[in-house]
């Protein structure tokens, strides 16, 4: 382990994580890709794009306002859960690449952007908002292009977010929890 608080992992997985983030970060050398990664990273900060999406859905779709608000709460809750796990694990961010964006904290596992994005994809996708899953995937990839997460951080965040939203799906749609 590189750090007392770093994740225990197989040396091969760590090397692969480093190679993949390096390859994605190299894509950020294209100024158009760098701008897109920065915009998506900023939009996903603290799940902001998803909170705005859920609140807008609640305002526009009055018939399902409760479902939109519960989906927004699930997305926010997933984000909080990811942040808690991050504080426990304390895995350092990739240090071998120059990041394209600043970060709120110095720990990377799991990616909170991926956690809230996957939760939103499941929750709002269930409400028929088909644009959310591809946008959520783009936010996740932006964290790799920005060089601030390893692929395993993003994958773990996505699994955590999707699981949290899936577990709350019945509650979100008004069924029994």
N, C-alpha and C positions, 0 to 999 in steps of 0.2 A: 504494500500500500504506500502511496506517495505521501500521505498525510495521516495523522492519527485518526481523523474523522472521515477519511476518504472511504468510498465503498470498496469492500473486498471484491475483487474481480479477477478473472483469469487473465494472465498476461496477453494472450491472443485477442481477447475481447477489447482490452484497453488499447492495444495497438491498432485494431480495426476501427475503433471509435475515433482515434486520433487521425487516421488516414481519411476516413469519411468526412469528418468536419473540415479537414484541410482541403479536400476536393470541393466541398460546397462553398467554403470561404473563398476559394480561388474564383468561383463564378462571380463573386462580388467585385472582382476587378473591372468588370464591365459596368460603367457608370449607371446604365439603365437598370441593371439588376440590383446594384447597390441602393439606388433610390427606392426601388420597390421593396427591398428588404427593410430599409429604414422606415418607410411608411407603414408597412405591415407590422413591424415590431412595435412602433409607437401606438398604433391603433389597438394592438392586443395588450398593451400595458395595463395591468390590474383587471383584465377582462373588459376594458372600457367599450370596445366595439360590440361586444356581446350584451353588455348591460343596456347600451343604447338600442340595440336591435330588439331586445325583449321588451323594453319600455315602449318603443315605437309600435311593436306588434300589439301590445296591450291597448295603446291609444287608438289604433286603426281598426283592430278586430274586436269590437265591443262584445260580440257574442262569445268569444273565447278569452276575454280579458283575464279571467282567473288563471287559465292554463298558461297564458303568456307570462303572467307575473310569477307563477310557481316555477316555470321553466327558467326565468331570470334568476329566481332564488336558488334553484339547483345549480345553475352555472356559477353564481357567486359562491355558493357553498363548496363546489368542487375546487374553485380557485383557492379558497381559504384552506381546504384540506391539503392541496398541493404545497401551499406555503408552509404549512405546519410540518409536512414531511421534509421539506427542504431544510428547515431549521434543525431537524433531528439528524438528518444524514450529513449535511454540511460538506457535500462534495464540491471542490473548487471548480470554477469555470475553466474552459480550455485556456491554457497559458501559452501554447505554442503558435497561436494565430493572433493577428491584430484584429480586435473587434471593430465592427462597423458602427456599433451603437453603444451608448452607455447603458449600464444596468442599475437597477435599484439596489440589488444585493450582490454579494460575491459568491453565492452558492448556486449550484446549477441543477441538482437532482431532487425532484423531477422538474421539468420545465413547467412553470405556472402558465405560460402562454399556451402550451399544448394542452394542459389540463382544462383550462377554461374553454379553449377552442373545441376540443372534443366533446365536452359537456354541452356546449351550445349546438354543435352539429347534431348530437343525438336529440336534445330537447326540442330545438326549433325545427329540426328536420321532421320530427314527429308531428309538428303542427303544419307541415307542408311547405316550409320555407326552403326550397331546394337550392338556393344560392349559398346557404350556410356551409354545408360540408366542403365544397371546393375552396371557399374562402378560409375556412378553418384549416384545411390542409396547407394552404398558402402561408398562413400565419406560422404554422409549425415549421415549414421549410425555411421561412425567413430567419428563424433563430439559428439554423445551421449556416445559412449564407452569411448572417451577421457574425458568425464565429463565437457566439456566446453560450452555446450548448453542444454537448455531444449527442450523437444520434440516440444513444440509450436514455439520455435525459428526456428527449422529446417523445420517444416511444413509451417510456414509463408514465410521463404526464398524460399522453393521449389515452393510455389504458385506464389510468386513474379517473380521468374526466368522463370517459365513456361509461365506465362502470358506475360512477356516482350518478350520472344522469339516468342510466338504465334502471338502477335500483329505485330511483324516484319517479319513474315514468308513470306508474299508476296514480300516484299522488298528484302529479302534474296535470294529468288529464281528468282529474276529478274522481277517479276510482278509489277503492280502498288501498291503503298504503301497504 
